[in-house]
Amino acid sequence: MMSTQPRKTLLEVRGLRTYFDTEAGVAKAVDDVSFDLYEGEVLGVVGESGSGKSVTALSILRLIPSPPGRIVEGSIRFQGRELLQTSIDEIRSIRGKEIAMIFQEPMTSLNPVFSIGMQLTEAVLAHENITRKQAEARAIEMLERVGIADPARRLNDFPHQFSGGMRQRVMIAMALLGTPSLLIADEPTTALDVTIQAQILELMLKLKDEQAGAAILLITHNLAVVAETCDRVMVMYGGKIQEVAPVRDLFNNPLHPYTRGLLASLPEHDAGHDPDQEKTRRERLRTIPGNVPSIMELPVGCKFNTRCTERIERCFAEEPELIEITPGRSARCHLVTK
Amino acid sequence: MTITNNNSNGQAGNILEVENLRVSYPITGGVFARKIAEVRAVDDVSFVLQQGETLGLVGESGCGKSTVGRAIVNILRAMVYGVEISGRILYHPPQESPTTSTQANNHAGPVDLASLSRAAMRPYRPDLQMIFQDPYSSLNPRMTVGQIVEEPLTIHARLTKQERVDRVGWLLEKVGLTREQSSRYPHEFSGGQRQRIGIARALATNPRIVIADEPVSALDVSIQAQVINLMQDLQDEFGLSYLFIAHDLSLVRHISDRIAVMYLGHIVEVGSAANVYKAPMHPYSRALLSAVPRPDPDARRADRIRLSGEVPNPINKPSGCAFRTRCPIAKPSCADAVPPLELKGDRWVACPHV
């Protein structure tokens, strides 16, 4: 997977801050987030509710509802272009065509009163100057690619006539109509059954590989999905990146106490050290104590200090920097040094 | 068909026996909402739940696993007009009545819950409780936590106000909350804390069987483990029997002693959790477990069993074996009859070709 030649950066995010003004104060949903996404890779963004992972994705597409949300500062460069400085018209032409996004719940992302064919052809016509017939042909071709049987006939069907997995395929078809070089997938399989999840993830990876230089930003809470699909992983907590690592390093040698806690709380997946195959009952899961704090009540210092089992005094006084430990690996923790 | 006790931990007998359970939901249409078809959501399901064990019920959406849970607590008739239920749900009440429930269940033998009217069911309700998936919608936002947990006691137990308050405080402490929090409202709690409240409510009447329908799937990853541990601790302390309904197969494996795999209303495999996970036998169980992603990047599998297509619509179930339209080893004979669950070595499998 890792080539020796320097990878080309597709997306470069620097110092992104996205805040929401609420009655209770300012919620710093994304607080100084910087990362690179390289061509051809799948970058996983892992985090729990309120970690800022979805807001980061929405910020890239400038889809933050304003008010109450606002991108306070930062830079998002996509193929060298600064997205935060472009006009909203220009962003519209980038959305769907160069950067596409798919969401968790395909039913709410599709319009229930228009046929699938209508929605797909509209998506093509919005970006390209071709006839409706040509657009329809493209839609049929794309439905076929995502594995929908008899696509020409199904064009006239409405979203409710598709199952959850099929709807997500339609969403992927729609996302890929413009042959985007960046696909942002926000919990794309969370609402699906496992056998369908496996199909959809496989499809996303296959379609990515078919297009040179394309990359996927995969947002998920599911560490197993990350392990199976991503090249690199970014762990977020409290609006900040806590750890970045190639996927193998993250799972084999997690550095940040939060990452370690997350991985430890997963049930053992193999019988492995249990030769008698009799389940050792009362085996307890390891847990991260406490609750996921709301972004309104994040602590001073390290954002994880309310739940960390390894915290020291310094963690309450000063927030650690995200520092590069080894090339390609960073962590934000006072206890982790080069 | 009865499934015998093949659990190795020698617990004290069955607390619940489900025999040939069938549940059909009506499909209505037309101006007068007449029944025009039916969905057999649960089709000839039989299993036993043993005293003190956890039976995991797994399967994909629409397989009927939640319907089984709701049938056991006998709330389907109240939920769906025209639902048809047949088969038996034999509950073995304790010999002497539990202290907190009022009506004495002094019947000697088992009771068929499926045949009971709402009123006749009432004495048994304290013994069978449910924990729901969504901790956000399953708690009344206008009631305090204390009122929520107290409500089942008000209905089912003859306790004084002070006794109830004491018990609520004790329950909240049991699930890791504090007595003082009983005057607060659900919105003041996080998802994991709300699920703890739901668990405290379920435990209020001293149940013997708890049906947990996707109890942690709405929770954050770091919170799921806390709730699973809590459920195991409470099981140890109170000798609860769990029917754990979930689609997260790795969690089911962790908490369950035995597992039943469902597909389109049928149980296709039953066995000990370790055996079923280690070597699933039914082609559907094999495909289902193979599809579960593993949190190990070194174990990315190229040998994954790919199921073609999707679960058929339960209104037009395939004849014979319901899985045959997607089964990699289907034979023409599979269309002839529904394969019965048969004992194969250490477990029950509904497939003649394995």
Chai-1 contact restraints between the chains, C-beta under 6 A:
chainA,res_idxA,chainB,res_idxB,connection_type,confidence,min_distance_angstrom,max_distance_angstrom,comment,restraint_id
A,E48,B,D220,contact,1.0,0.0,6.0,A-B,restraint_1
A,S49,B,D220,contact,1.0,0.0,6.0,A-B,restraint_2
A,S163,B,E310,contact,1.0,0.0,6.0,A-B,restraint_3
A,G165,B,E310,contact,1.0,0.0,6.0,A-B,restraint_4
A,D193,B,E60,contact,1.0,0.0,6.0,A-B,restraint_5
A,D193,B,S61,contact,1.0,0.0,6.0,A-B,restraint_6
A,V194,B,A291,contact,1.0,0.0,6.0,A-B,restraint_7
A,V194,B,V292,contact,1.0,0.0,6.0,A-B,restraint_8
A,T195,B,A291,contact,1.0,0.0,6.0,A-B,restraint_9
A,T195,B,L307,contact,1.0,0.0,6.0,A-B,restraint_10
A,A198,B,A291,contact,1.0,0.0,6.0,A-B,restraint_11
A,H221,B,V221,contact,1.0,0.0,6.0,A-B,restraint_12
A,L223,B,P295,contact,1.0,0.0,6.0,A-B,restraint_13
A,A224,B,P293,contact,1.0,0.0,6.0,A-B,restraint_14
A,A224,B,R294,contact,1.0,0.0,6.0,A-B,restraint_15
A,A224,B,P295,contact,1.0,0.0,6.0,A-B,restraint_16
A,V225,B,P293,contact,1.0,0.0,6.0,A-B,restraint_17
A,A227,B,P295,contact,1.0,0.0,6.0,A-B,restraint_18
A,A227,B,D296,contact,1.0,0.0,6.0,A-B,restraint_19
A,A227,B,P297,contact,1.0,0.0,6.0,A-B,restraint_20
A,E228,B,P293,contact,1.0,0.0,6.0,A-B,restraint_21
A,E228,B,R300,contact,1.0,0.0,6.0,A-B,restraint_22
A,V247,B,P297,contact,1.0,0.0,6.0,A-B,restraint_23
A,R248,B,P297,contact,1.0,0.0,6.0,A-B,restraint_24
A,F251,B,P297,contact,1.0,0.0,6.0,A-B,restraint_25
A,L262,B,V221,contact,1.0,0.0,6.0,A-B,restraint_26
A,S265,B,S222,contact,1.0,0.0,6.0,A-B,restraint_27
A,S265,B,A225,contact,1.0,0.0,6.0,A-B,restraint_28
A,L266,B,P295,contact,1.0,0.0,6.0,A-B,restraint_29
A,P267,B,S250,contact,1.0,0.0,6.0,A-B,restraint_30
A,P267,B,L251,contact,1.0,0.0,6.0,A-B,restraint_31
A,P267,B,H254,contact,1.0,0.0,6.0,A-B,restraint_32
A,H269,B,S250,contact,1.0,0.0,6.0,A-B,restraint_33
A,H269,B,R294,contact,1.0,0.0,6.0,A-B,restraint_34
A,A271,B,K278,contact,1.0,0.0,6.0,A-B,restraint_35
A,Q277,B,A274,contact,1.0,0.0,6.0,A-B,restraint_36
A,Q277,B,K278,contact,1.0,0.0,6.0,A-B,restraint_37
A,K279,B,A273,contact,1.0,0.0,6.0,A-B,restraint_38
A,K279,B,A274,contact,1.0,0.0,6.0,A-B,restraint_39
A,R284,B,N229,contact,1.0,0.0,6.0,A-B,restraint_40
A,L285,B,A225,contact,1.0,0.0,6.0,A-B,restraint_41
A,L285,B,I228,contact,1.0,0.0,6.0,A-B,restraint_42
A,L285,B,N229,contact,1.0,0.0,6.0,A-B,restraint_43
A,T287,B,A225,contact,1.0,0.0,6.0,A-B,restraint_44
A,T287,B,Q226,contact,1.0,0.0,6.0,A-B,restraint_45
A,I288,B,S222,contact,1.0,0.0,6.0,A-B,restraint_46
A,N291,B,S190,contact,1.0,0.0,6.0,A-B,restraint_47
A,N291,B,G192,contact,1.0,0.0,6.0,A-B,restraint_48
A,V292,B,D220,contact,1.0,0.0,6.0,A-B,restraint_49
